[in-house]
């Protein structure tokens, strides 16, 4: 038998002695992939740590996205008197309101933010409900639906929109049932001008005594207590003028566009003005 010839990698060219060399090469390839696997595991662990960190640190941020507000536990009708200790003829604040956690984005402007029951009772004690507070309504800071007991009658019309009654103003009632000119469908919050037709005698007046003119302007319809009554906000002097117009002339109301507060100067109109302005001629 001849001497075996050496193979190219230093092993044997033939026979079993060369096989271990080939197995060793294959094994080397598998061991070369192990660092990549290890690297992937390390990256996954790092990613997990980062996610865990971000999750744990976002807790306080998420908490800032909600707040505690106070809402009515039941409907509180006009005239209800709130009390910290449920005194006679009063209701207990602790029973009338509950605390709810609400997303900040859903919280109404000027909402009352809950601090403690003691603080809530201090703030609401001996307050009277001016307008119904419905179940689920959010309490406001300096809520206009409440006022201190004894500062005025709970059911007074003046309590509906107290901010719309500046000092020196009064509410004047216009009764529309007997005046079609005032039946314009005006609603609470509308602004109107008063047109009045009066008999104004004048010598040598070919147009007769009837004159129509714009009088009081931009009057707020404060409330509509019933279908035939409009309450308007006027000064004491304007109340006298409106009384004279109602009793001695024919009144018509015109509704202004929302936001239009322009004071308009107009020329009084009589029959002769109509004839001249529109070109009436004898046929």
C-alpha angles and dihedrals in degrees: 000000000000127000112271115252115243115251125234095259093049094266130102120299092216139014133040097305089076094055097072088057091055093048089050091056092050091049089051091057092053093049090052091063093053095079090055091052091048091049090052091051091051092050091050091051092049090050091050092051091051093049091048091050094049092047093050094046094047092062096087090043091053090048090058089061093073135049140185118255134175120243133181111265090203138003111286109205124214111282096032111142116212121216137181092218103031094249121189114303090005134100128233115255090214089060097041099054138040133193119244131184109229134179110260090235090061097047112110118237115275093013117171107250115216117240104159140331090249091056092047091051091048092051097046102034113127093003119144124216111241097183130018113280106208124219108272095023113140115240115238130213106259086005109208089215089069135059135170115280112258097026093103144329112298094225097044114133087225088070095061095082107358091170089063092059108076118190111286095027129116138189116252120196119224112195109209100181093086097037120062091189090069094047095095099130093255113179134203107284096027120125120222142186121220118231114193133188115203137170106249110180115214131170115254091007106157091185095064125237100294115109128173121204141164106249124167114022139200097012115174117233094225097184143340105221090181140357094275103040131079120187113207129188114238140154120256091258093049089049089061092047091049091049091054092048093049094048099042108028145034114270128208126178126213121194120230126222110260111271095017107127097158116143107224126203112214135182118240112252128216133168093272090053089053092049093049098040097048097036100245110181134176111268 
